[in-house]
Amino acid sequence: MRSAFYSLVNFINMTNVNDVYWGAAKKILQNIYHIPNCTINEVADMCYVSTATISRLCRKLNYESFADFKKDVANNLNYFNQDSKCLLFDHQLPEAETINDGKEVFRDHFQNVIHNLEDTYENIQYDDLIKIVDKIHDSKRIIFVGNFLTQSISMQLQIELSYLGKDCVAMYPLEEQLKIIKTLTHRDILIVSSIAGGFIHDHPDVMREIIKTPAYKVVITQLESFDYDDKFDLHLKVGNDHYSLIGKFSVTYIFEVLEALYHLKYGMI
């Protein structure tokens, strides 16, 4: 889970460079390893702003307080350990000395990506994809739920569906996702995407709200099973049992196939 990093980067990318909060966010990101051990006064001095500005920045980043932001940063830094990096390479992170070996250093990684996509192709039933496309067409609203990466992946499908007149929402801040989830009815469809299951395992409160909604519920993940799995109407199992973050290629593949199928069935004139 990298929510603090995503929030900071997203804020920096979307904010005017002359904004005082942009400068503070940039300075915090540059000194992110020091943040867990800093007081709000020390961070304010580091950014050449007031403590009130730091507090407001934290709220803009969807944290209730600086203390909550600092706690999330600490959790994020713990995530960036050797084990999490191995997830990107399917537990086969190359040794540093292989950096000069050319393309060979990425050969195993490439093969793992291919195998992940092949397993996804074998796992997924075509009828299930058509069922999702039909549900999307018949639904009043389409709600995408997940962490920053999968929400970003879903954006292209969101654009296509919006272009064709559908009401789509893909919020990133967790609090906003919760607000939307609580408003869903049986006329809506909710699509949860969680590559290696991080979103599902890390946010039990959100999952409890999801299973209570009467909306048609779809989950896209590499997990074989998880708590409340039986409460979903459809489970698309992507990738394989390695549960590595290379599964993002398979999740992207699913969203692109759904986009193509929807356009072919309901978008053609």
C-alpha positions in Angstrom: 0.0 0.0 0.0 1.5 3.3 -1.0 -1.4 5.8 -0.4 0.8 8.6 1.0 3.1 8.4 -1.9 0.3 8.3 -4.4 -1.5 11.2 -2.7 1.6 13.4 -2.7 2.5 12.6 -6.3 -1.0 13.0 -7.5 -1.3 16.4 -5.7 2.0 17.6 -7.1 1.0 16.5 -10.7 -2.4 18.3 -10.5 -1.5 21.5 -8.6 -0.2 24.8 -10.0 3.6 25.0 -9.4 3.2 28.5 -7.9 0.8 27.2 -5.2 2.3 27.3 -1.7 0.9 23.8 -1.1 2.6 22.5 -4.2 6.0 23.6 -2.9 5.3 22.1 0.5 4.2 18.8 -1.0 7.3 18.7 -3.2 9.6 19.4 -0.2 7.9 16.7 1.9 8.2 14.1 -0.9 11.9 15.0 -1.3 12.4 14.4 2.4 9.9 11.6 2.9 12.2 9.3 4.9 12.6 12.0 7.6 8.8 12.6 8.0 8.0 9.8 10.5 10.5 11.3 13.0 9.5 15.0 12.4 7.1 17.2 14.4 4.7 19.4 12.5 6.9 22.4 13.4 10.0 20.7 11.9 8.1 19.9 8.7 6.8 23.5 8.5 10.3 24.8 9.0 11.6 22.4 6.3 9.0 23.7 3.8 9.3 27.4 4.9 5.6 27.6 5.7 3.4 27.8 8.8 2.2 24.8 10.7 -1.3 25.8 9.7 -0.3 25.4 6.0 1.0 21.9 6.7 -2.3 21.0 8.5 -4.3 22.3 5.5 -2.0 20.4 3.1 -2.7 17.1 5.0 -6.4 17.7 4.7 -6.0 18.4 1.0 -4.3 15.0 0.8 -7.4 13.5 2.5 -5.9 13.0 6.0 -7.7 14.3 9.1 -4.5 15.5 10.6 -0.7 15.7 10.3 -0.5 12.8 12.8 -2.6 10.6 10.5 -0.4 11.6 7.5 2.8 10.9 9.4 1.5 7.5 10.4 0.6 6.6 6.8 4.0 7.7 5.6 5.6 5.4 8.2 3.5 2.5 7.0 4.3 3.3 3.3 8.0 3.4 4.1 7.7 -0.1 5.7 6.1 -1.3 2.5 9.1 -0.3 0.5 11.3 -3.1 1.8 13.0 -5.9 0.0 10.0 -8.1 0.0 7.7 -5.6 -1.6 10.2 -4.8 -4.3 10.4 -8.5 -5.0 6.7 -8.4 -5.7 7.4 -6.4 -8.8 9.7 -9.1 -10.1 7.6 -12.1 -8.9 10.0 -12.7 -6.0 13.0 -12.8 -8.3 14.5 -9.3 -7.8 17.8 -9.3 -9.7 21.1 -8.9 -7.8 22.6 -5.4 -8.1 25.7 -6.6 -9.9 23.6 -7.9 -12.8 22.7 -4.3 -13.8 25.4 -4.4 -16.4 24.3 -7.7 -18.0 22.0 -6.0 -20.4 18.5 -7.3 -21.3 19.2 -10.7 -19.7 18.5 -9.1 -16.3 14.9 -8.7 -17.3 14.4 -12.0 -19.1 12.7 -13.8 -16.2 10.6 -10.8 -15.4 9.4 -10.7 -19.0 8.5 -14.4 -18.9 6.6 -14.0 -15.7 4.6 -11.2 -17.3 3.8 -13.4 -20.3 2.8 -16.3 -18.0 0.6 -14.0 -15.9 -1.3 -12.9 -19.0 -1.5 -16.4 -20.4 -3.0 -17.7 -17.1 -5.5 -14.8 -17.1 -6.6 -15.7 -20.6 -7.1 -19.3 -19.6 -8.9 -18.4 -16.3 -11.4 -15.9 -17.6 -14.7 -17.1 -19.1 -15.8 -15.1 -22.1 -19.4 -15.3 -21.0 -18.4 -13.6 -17.8 -17.0 -10.7 -19.7 -20.1 -10.3 -21.7 -22.2 -10.5 -18.5 -20.2 -7.6 -17.1 -20.6 -5.6 -20.3 -24.4 -6.2 -20.2 -24.6 -5.3 -16.6 -22.7 -2.1 -17.2 -25.1 -1.2 -20.0 -28.2 -1.9 -17.9 -26.9 -0.1 -14.8 -27.6 3.4 -13.8 -24.1 4.0 -12.3 -20.8 2.2 -12.7 -18.5 2.6 -9.6 -14.8 1.5 -9.7 -13.2 0.8 -6.3 -9.6 0.1 -5.5 -6.2 1.6 -4.7 -4.6 4.4 -6.8 -3.0 2.1 -9.4 -6.1 0.1 -10.3 -8.2 3.3 -10.2 -5.8 4.8 -12.8 -6.0 1.7 -14.9 -9.8 1.8 -14.9 -9.7 5.4 -16.2 -9.6 4.6 -19.9 -12.7 2.4 -19.5 -14.3 5.2 -17.5 -13.6 7.6 -20.3 -15.1 5.3 -23.0 -18.2 4.6 -20.9 -18.7 8.3 -20.1 -18.4 9.1 -23.8 -21.2 6.6 -24.5 -23.4 8.3 -21.9 -22.8 6.2 -18.8 -22.5 7.6 -15.3 -19.1 6.4 -14.0 -17.2 7.2 -10.8 -13.6 6.1 -10.0 -12.6 8.1 -6.9 -9.2 7.6 -5.4 -9.5 8.9 -1.8 -10.8 6.1 0.3 -13.2 8.3 2.2 -14.8 9.4 -1.0 -15.1 5.8 -2.2 -16.9 5.0 1.0 -19.4 7.8 0.6 -20.2 6.6 -2.9 -20.5 3.0 -1.9 -23.1 3.9 0.8 -25.4 5.5 -1.9 -25.5 2.5 -4.3 -28.7 0.8 -5.2 -29.7 -2.4 -7.1 -29.6 -0.4 -10.3 -25.8 0.1 -10.0 -22.7 -2.0 -10.6 -19.6 -1.9 -8.4 -16.3 -3.2 -9.8 -13.5 -3.8 -7.2 -10.0 -4.3 -8.6 -7.1 -5.4 -6.3 -4.1 -6.8 -8.1 -2.5 -8.9 -5.3 -5.3 -8.4 -2.8 -3.8 -5.4 -0.9 -7.0 -3.3 -1.1 -9.2 -6.2 0.0 -7.0 -7.2 3.0 -6.0 -3.7 4.1 -9.5 -2.2 4.1 -11.9 -4.5 5.9 -14.2 -1.6 6.8 -14.6 -0.8 3.1 -15.2 -4.4 2.3 -18.0 -4.6 4.9 -19.7 -1.6 3.3 -19.3 -3.2 -0.1 -21.0 -6.4 0.8 -24.0 -4.5 2.3 -24.7 -2.7 -0.9 -27.5 -4.1 -3.2 -25.5 -3.2 -6.3 -24.2 -5.9 -8.6 -20.7 -6.6 -7.3 -17.7 -7.7 -9.4 -14.1 -8.3 -8.1 -11.0 -8.5 -10.3 -8.0 -10.0 -8.4 -5.3 -12.6 -8.4 -6.7 -14.0 -5.1 -8.3 -17.4 -5.3 -10.5 -16.5 -2.3 -10.9 -13.9 0.4 -13.2 -12.8 3.2 -16.7 -12.0 1.7 -15.7 -13.6 -1.6 -19.1 -15.4 -1.6 -20.9 -12.0 -1.4 -19.7 -10.9 -4.8 -21.9 -11.7 -7.8 -18.8 -12.3 -10.1 -15.2 -13.0 -9.3 -12.7 -12.6 -12.2 -9.5 -14.5 -11.2 -6.6 -13.0 -13.1 -2.9 -14.0 -13.1 -1.7 -16.9 -11.1 -1.0 -17.9 -7.5 2.2 -15.9 -7.2 0.1 -12.8 -6.4 2.9 -10.4 -7.6 2.3 -6.9 -8.7 3.1 -7.9 -12.3 -0.6 -8.8 -12.3 -1.2 -5.2 -13.1 -0.7 -6.2 -16.7 -3.5 -8.7 -16.5 -5.8 -6.2 -14.8 -5.1 -3.7 -17.5 -5.8 -6.4 -20.1 -9.2 -7.1 -18.5 -10.2 -3.5 -18.5 -9.1 -3.1 -22.1 -11.1 -6.1 -23.2 -14.2 -4.8 -21.4 -13.8 -1.5 -23.1 -13.5 -3.2 -26.6 -16.5 -5.5 -26.0 -18.7 -2.7 -24.7 -17.9 -0.5 -27.7 -18.5 -3.4 -30.1 -21.9 -4.3 -28.5 -23.3 -1.0 -27.5 -21.1 1.7 -29.0 -21.3 1.0 -32.7 -23.8 3.0 -34.8 
